[in-house]
Amino acid sequence: MRDTRWSLIVPLKPLRLAKSRLAAVAGDALRPSLALAFAEDTVAAALACAAVRDVVVVTDDPFATGRLARLGARIVPDSPARGLNAALAYGAEAVRSAAPGAAVAALNADLPALRPAELARVLTAAGTYARSFLADAAGVGTTLLAAAPGVALAPAFGGASRARHLASGAAELRPAEVDSVRRDVDTGEDLRAALALGVGPRTAVGARRLTTFAGSDR
């Protein structure tokens, strides 16, 4: 399955609720626009990846819906409205209702440094397993969970999801030089690390708008 093209499921909370831990550096005024910038740069990079067939964003945010659809993403409303994992499972079902043989992968919406070539390496590695995942930069969470055709995605994101995905039988992916796929952004420290990797254009503009970017999160 090494040459498989993937349908990516990207979940996005309503922007007013997204990235609450960034309030320390962005405040509530800029936090929603940064969350959208992260999602836009993530989706744009994913769509530019040769291993990606399409990107489905599961969201109920009307403003984000328009912006991400213009990039080329398909928008699926979060009909379950039961949290992250229900949204991801619903997105995978939406993909497979139209393409039952699709390989699907859940991808975080907060990967503003995402590089298409690195994502392709991760998805190529995922193609050798029935179900697999990539741990985040901290080694605690998960940034990508992949399921081969005919295999349930069974997402268990949130908090210490690396351990849960391992316990569920998913293989842990360890491709080299894929830092941009691991670097999700929840805190100011995470954002600094993403900026050091090199973020997409929308996040770069948003980061320049921050007037107080303290040396540590409080």
Secondary structure, DSSP 8 states (H G I E B T S, - for coil): -TT--EEEEEE---GGGTTGGGHHHHHHHHHHHHHHHHHHHHHHHHHT-TTEEEEEEE---HHHHHHHHHHT-EEE---S-S-HHHHHHHHHHHHHHH-TT-EEEEE-S--TT--HHHHHHHHHHHTTSSEEEEE-TTSSSEEEEEE-TTS------SSSHHHHHHHTT-EE---SS-HHHH---SSHHHHHHHHHH---HHHHHHHHT-S---SS--
